[in-house]
């Protein structure tokens, strides 16, 4: 382990912005001060003059495709891209192959991450129509939560049995994270457009097939169940204006029902389908500009609590298929923070809001042990950003295994230049510490 002194950084943390210094001792933050910090022994000094120093982002929704789908991505490649993008911890979803529906399969993923992940990690346990007894075995102290798909996904992951859903919300004492799209509505919409166009449905109809109504019906149902049983519910990737009205703007600590917004729903709208096509095909779909603006408003007001990526890579050959064969999802972890900072440059968010929603609130919502803040005694997870270094996203600098990005051709005015995970300088201007591995996230529940 090494000690690091970061000097003269513009620190953005807990609603404040100031020029300061940070001393890291082994894994933890030893001291934060606006004054010079004295130190004994050897220390690596990083002159951060002109750089932003932020808590590392915590991404509560990624799909790293391992096991079973590693032709698209794996934990090693995608965690590397995440660290390069300033994400120091991630929570990964259970719709791998096989689906993560038993405790043994869950442990397999933790074992892989311990050997290969550049970032800190946790994995959701998956709910299905017939595994409630396994769900209830999940350890709340070292697993982030339970994932339920109330909309179709890979394998035996759609939970559409009313009795199963009732039992899950009644008996599960852990956080339940839900993908909410009403399957009946989606199927009816799809049948209409498939009858007209066959497999080659124009991509612009994706948000009409996976409609705002489908999202609202399912989100309302999840909230109804959670309220009935006082369950701890977190609804993922809100994509519609109407859904934002389902949530409260009371302080996060008082909430039992919370919500997440994803980068693509904050950046893109349905006019992009004409130029981006299937590269912005996600479930739930990117919808109208009015929806986008309402989601931004809900993030700022506190109705939506956290920001995430829903990073879900597919090979470019898969994505370039006709509508019915082009899978939904895209890679985002390397470019999420830079996109958010670009939005801050354009007056959409403040730096303080980005840090709050991308780090602080995620740590609070999931009750993560000593992460998400720049605080003395906390794990040293942080990111250095040059706010005045422009760069263009192109295939030569994309780190995802799939090799493409929906942001290709975009020029960002800011750049991640360093990432520290558990006190180690894992990423430094394009150079990685190839030997470093992250830690399993723990939770104070």
Number of C-alpha atoms within 10 A of each C-alpha: 9 13 22 24 23 21 22 22 24 20 23 23 22 16 11 9 16 15 19 21 23 27 25 26 22 16 19 22 23 19 17 19 13 14 12 12 15 8 12 6 5 9 15 13 12 15 13 21 14 14 23 22 28 27 29 29 33 30 27 28 23 23 25 28 23 24 20 14 15 17 13 19 25 24 25 19 18 29 31 25 23 28 30 28 27 33 31 32 29 27 20 26 27 28 26 21 15 16 21 26 23 18 15 9 17 20 13 13 19 18 12 15 25 17 13 20 24 31 31 23 26 23 28 25 28 28 29 25 17 14 14 18 13 15 23 16 11 21 14 17 16 17 23 28 27 26 27 26 21 24 23 18 14 13 12 18 23 18 19 18 12 10 10 17 20 15 13 26 22 15 15 19 16 22 22 25 27 21 24 26 24 23 19 12 17 19 13 12 18 19 12 12 18 15 10 11 10 14 14 14 17 16 21 19 18 24 21 17 21 26 22 22 18 22 27 23 16 21 23 14 15 26 22 12 19 21 15 12 16 15 22 20 24 25 22 25 26 27 29 26 22 15 22 21 14 15 18 19 17 11 10 17 9 9 15 16 22 23 26 24 24 22 20 25 27 23 15 18 20 21 13 14 21 11 9 15 16 26 24 26 24 19 21 25 27 29 26 19 18 11 23 23 18 20 26 19 17 23 24 18 13 18 22 27 27 29 30 27 25 27 23 22 28 25 16 17 9 14 21 14 14 16 22 14 12 18 21 21 21 26 30 28 29 25 25 26 27 21 23 22 22 18 17 16 15 10 10 17 18 17 21 17 20 23 26 24 23 26 31 24 20 24 23 19 18 19 16 19 17 21 29 29 25 27 19 16 15 18 24 32 31 27 26 26 25 18 19 12 12 11 14 14 17 15 13 9 12 16 21 24 19 20 18 23 23 19 19 12 12 13 15 19 17 19 24 25 21 25 29 26 28 26 22 24 22 24 24 15 12 10 12 17 12 11 8 16 21 21 17 19 20 19 18 12 11
